[in-house]
Amino acid sequence: MRIFNSKSAKAKKRYQTLVEAMSKKHDLESRRAELKSEVGELDIQCRPIEIKIRDARHVVSANEDSENQSSLELADEYKEKEAELVGEQKKLHKAIKLATGEIEAIDKSLMVLNQGATADEVAIHQTAVLDTADKVAQLNELITEQQVIIDGANEGLIDLSPLLQKKEDILSDIAQGTAAREDLQPIEAEINKLEAQRSDQRAKKDKAATEARQVVSGLKRKLEALEAELAHLNQLTPKIMDQFLMKEAEAVCSEYQKQAMQAILSLTRLSALEHLLAEQGQRPAPIFLTGNQSQTFLPDSVINPISNSENRGILFSGLYPNSDLVLKAIRTERERFEAMGLIAP
């Protein structure tokens, strides 16, 4: 895990900007999902109206030129129905257009928010997640400690039951005439003394429990805020990793495309040179290539593709001996030799 200090202030500032962007991205994506659902529901509402409009127009078309009065009245009735239905349809289409327009605006905003993330920004985010998780754990531990005090409010109090039992025995002896009431005085004095101590003990425990409950209430409010913060950070984690990995992929993709195009150029030149060598009749084929070049396939990237629209997604789909690509390469090699002052083979 990287350690960040005051020297990484710029990275922290960039991270904060990234967090704000990802939070906004989350809100926009949520809104976009709502709008897509809304458009779907509006579209469902449009379908039966379209059918009713078509049916109404059919009735109007079948009756508006009739000489029968009832048929003409029926046509007028369905013209009114058609007008009402068209009005409803226009309202729905307007709502769909507004929602679709907002979706398009959101898509443009989302494109702008795809700014990428650096390794430093990811590390800062991961540190924030771990630190916040540690704080949550610490608060939970403190709450557990305070709960022990609350639960122990009725525990550890002076036990009077042995003395009370002894008093009961003496009272029974008095009832039987084998003991005098004066015999109760020492034990009652002891009970009174211990009851006072027990009362003081309970008061202290009750005070401690009351304070512990107040502490727990305060800690739980802080815990709730930290858990919300942690949930928010965890929600951002896949979005920030997405930005980081996409940026990494874009860099690799650019390098891949350059290397792929160079490989295609080199393979084509080798094929041209092999053709020229074969014409000399000094070596058996294959010379450089194994003959598998026709099975060579190189995909393009979805990110900033460079293949043309006809071969979208494909940079190279095989090299054949008499293909235009090879014949052009042969001409180019001959021109290169001529430029050296040689008679081209």
LUMBA-434691 format. One record per residue (C-alpha): residue in one letter; x, y, z. Coordinates in steps of 0.5 Angstrom, whole numbers, padded with zeros to 4 digits, always signed. Each point is the difference from the previous one (the first is absolute). Layout:
<atoms>
AXYZ
...
</atoms>
This chain:
<atoms>
M+0000+0000+0000
R+0003+0007-0002
I+0001+0005+0006
F-0002+0007-0002
N+0002+0006+0004
S+0000+0008-0001
K+0004-0001-0007
S-0006-0004-0003
A-0004+0006+0001
K-0001+0001-0007
A-0002-0007-0001
K-0005+0000+0006
K-0003+0006-0004
R-0001-0004-0006
Y-0003-0005+0004
Q-0005+0004+0003
T-0002+0003-0007
L+0000-0008-0003
V-0005-0001+0006
E-0005+0006-0001
A+0000-0003-0008
M-0001-0007+0002
S-0006+0002+0005
K-0003+0004-0006
K+0001-0005-0004
H-0004-0005+0005
D-0005+0005+0000
L-0001+0001-0007
E+0000-0008-0002
S-0005+0000+0005
R-0004+0005-0003
R+0001-0003-0007
A-0002-0007+0003
E-0007+0004+0002
L-0001+0003-0007
K+0001-0006-0004
S-0005-0003+0005
E-0005+0005-0001
V+0001+0000-0008
G-0001-0007+0000
E-0007+0001+0004
L-0002+0006-0005
D+0002-0004-0006
I-0005-0006+0003
Q-0005+0005+0001
C+0000+0002-0007
R-0001-0006-0003
P-0007-0001+0001
I-0002+0007-0001
E+0004-0001-0007
I-0005-0006-0001
K-0006+0004+0002
I+0002+0006-0005
R+0001-0005-0006
D-0007-0003+0002
A-0003+0006+0000
R+0002+0003-0006
H-0002-0007-0003
V-0007+0001+0002
V+0000+0008-0002
S+0003-0003-0007
A-0006-0005-0001
N-0005+0005+0002
E+0001+0007-0002
D-0002+0000-0007
S-0006-0004+0001
E-0007+0003-0001
N-0003-0004+0006
Q-0001+0005+0005
S+0002-0005+0006
S+0006-0001-0004
L+0002+0007+0000
E-0001+0001+0007
L+0004-0006+0002
A+0006+0003-0004
D-0001+0007+0003
E+0000-0004+0007
Y+0006-0004-0002
K+0004+0007-0002
E-0001+0003+0007
K+0002-0007+0003
E+0006+0001-0005
A+0002+0007+0002
E+0000-0002+0007
L+0004-0006-0001
V+0005+0004-0004
G+0000+0005+0006
E+0002-0005+0005
Q+0005-0003-0005
K+0004+0007-0001
K+0000+0001+0007
L+0003-0007+0001
H+0005+0002-0006
K+0002+0006+0003
A+0002-0003+0007
I+0004-0005-0004
K+0003+0005-0003
L+0002+0004+0006
A+0002-0006+0003
T+0005-0002-0006
G+0003+0007+0000
E+0001-0001+0007
I+0004-0007-0001
E+0004+0003-0006
A+0002+0006+0005
I+0002-0005+0005
D+0004-0004-0004
K+0004+0006-0003
S+0001+0002+0008
L+0002-0007+0001
M+0005+0000-0005
V+0003+0006+0003
L+0001-0003+0007
N+0004-0006-0003
Q+0006+0003+0002
G+0004-0006+0002
A+0004-0001+0006
T+0007+0000+0002
A+0003-0006+0005
D+0001+0006+0005
E-0007+0001+0000
V-0002-0007+0000
A+0005-0001+0006
I-0003+0006+0004
H-0007-0002-0001
Q+0002-0007+0003
T+0003+0003+0006
A-0006+0004+0001
V-0004-0006+0000
L+0005-0004+0005
D+0000+0006+0004
T-0007+0001+0001
A-0001-0008+0001
D+0005+0000+0005
K-0004+0006+0004
V-0007-0004-0001
A+0003-0006+0003
Q+0003+0005+0006
L-0007+0003+0001
N-0003-0007+0000
E+0005-0002+0005
L-0001+0006+0005
I-0008-0001-0001
T+0002-0008+0003
E+0004+0003+0005
Q-0006+0005+0003
Q-0005-0006-0001
V+0004-0004+0005
I-0001+0005+0005
I-0008+0001-0002
D-0001-0007+0001
G+0004-0001+0006
A-0004+0005+0004
N-0003-0005+0004
E+0006-0005+0001
G+0005+0000+0005
L-0005+0003+0005
I+0001-0002+0008
D-0004-0006+0001
L-0005+0001+0006
S-0003-0007-0001
P+0004-0004+0006
L-0001+0005+0005
L-0007+0001-0002
Q-0001-0008+0001
K+0004+0000+0006
K-0005+0006+0003
E-0006-0005-0003
D+0003-0006+0005
I+0000+0005+0006
L-0007+0002-0001
S-0002-0007-0001
D+0004-0002+0007
I-0004+0006+0003
A-0007-0002-0002
Q+0002-0007+0003
G+0002+0003+0006
T+0008-0002+0000
A+0002+0007-0002
A-0001+0007+0003
R-0001+0006-0004
E+0006+0003+0002
D+0004-0005-0004
L-0002+0004-0006
Q+0003+0006+0001
P+0007-0002-0002
I-0002-0003-0007
E-0005+0006-0001
A+0006+0005+0001
E+0004-0004-0005
I-0005+0000-0005
N-0002+0007+0001
K+0008+0001-0001
L+0000-0004-0006
E-0006+0003-0003
A+0003+0007+0000
Q+0006-0003-0003
R-0004-0003-0006
S-0004+0006-0001
D+0006+0004-0001
Q+0003-0005-0004
R-0007-0001-0005
A+0000+0008+0000
K+0007+0000-0003
K-0001-0006-0005
D-0007+0004-0002
K+0004+0006-0001
A+0006-0003-0004
A-0006-0004-0004
T-0003+0006-0002
E+0006+0004-0002
A+0002-0006-0004
R-0007+0000-0003
Q+0002+0007-0002
V+0006-0002-0003
V-0003-0005-0004
S-0005+0005-0003
G+0006+0005-0002
L+0004-0006-0003
K-0006-0003-0004
R-0001+0007-0003
K+0007+0000-0002
L+0000-0007-0002
E-0006+0001-0004
A+0004+0006-0004
L+0006-0004-0001
E-0004-0006-0003
A-0003+0005-0004
E+0007+0002-0003
L+0003-0007+0000
A-0006-0002-0004
H+0001+0006-0005
L+0007-0001-0001
N-0001-0008-0001
Q-0006+0002-0005
L+0006+0005-0004
T+0005-0006+0000
P-0002-0003-0006
K-0001+0006-0004
I+0007+0003+0002
M+0003-0007-0001
D-0004+0000-0007
Q+0003+0007-0001
F+0007-0002+0001
L+0000-0007-0004
M-0003+0004-0006
K+0006+0005+0000
E+0005-0006+0001
A-0004-0004-0006
E+0000+0007-0004
A+0007+0000+0001
V+0002-0007-0002
C-0005+0000-0006
S+0003+0006-0003
E+0007-0004+0001
Y-0003-0006-0003
Q-0003+0003-0006
K+0007+0003-0002
Q+0003-0006+0001
A-0005-0004-0004
M+0000+0005-0006
Q+0008-0001+0001
A-0001-0008+0000
I-0005+0000-0006
L+0005+0005-0004
S+0006-0005+0002
L-0004-0006-0002
T-0002+0003-0007
R+0007+0002-0001
L+0003-0007+0001
S-0006-0003-0004
A+0003+0005-0006
L+0007-0002+0001
E-0002-0007+0000
H-0003+0000-0006
L+0006+0004-0003
L+0004-0005+0003
A-0004-0006-0003
E+0001+0003-0007
Q+0007-0001+0000
G-0001-0007+0001
Q+0006-0001+0005
R-0004-0002+0006
P-0006-0005+0001
A-0006+0003+0003
P-0002+0002+0005
I+0006+0004+0002
F-0001+0005+0005
L-0008-0001+0001
T-0003-0007+0002
G-0006+0001-0004
N-0005+0001+0006
Q+0000+0008-0002
S-0007-0001-0003
Q-0002-0003+0006
T+0002+0006+0004
F-0005+0005+0004
L+0001+0006+0004
P-0006+0003+0003
D-0001+0008+0001
S-0002+0003+0006
V-0007+0003+0002
I+0004+0005+0003
N+0001+0005-0006
P+0000-0005-0005
I+0005+0002-0006
S-0003-0006-0005
N-0005+0003-0005
S-0008-0001+0000
E+0000-0006-0005
N+0005-0004+0005
R-0002+0003+0006
G+0003-0003+0006
I+0006-0004-0004
L+0007+0003-0002
F+0002-0006-0004
S-0003-0006-0002
G+0005-0004-0004
L+0005+0001-0005
Y+0000-0004-0007
P+0005+0000-0005
N-0003+0003-0006
S-0004+0005+0005
D+0000+0008-0002
L+0003+0001+0006
V+0006-0005-0002
L+0000+0003-0007
K+0001+0007+0002
A+0005-0002+0005
I+0004-0004-0005
R+0000+0007-0005
T+0002+0004+0006
E+0006-0005+0002
R+0002+0001-0008
E-0001+0007+0000
R+0005+0000+0007
F+0005-0004-0004
E+0000+0005-0006
A+0001+0006+0004
M+0006-0004+0003
G+0002+0000-0008
L-0001-0007-0001
I-0004-0003-0005
A-0006-0003+0004
P-0001-0008+0000
</atoms>
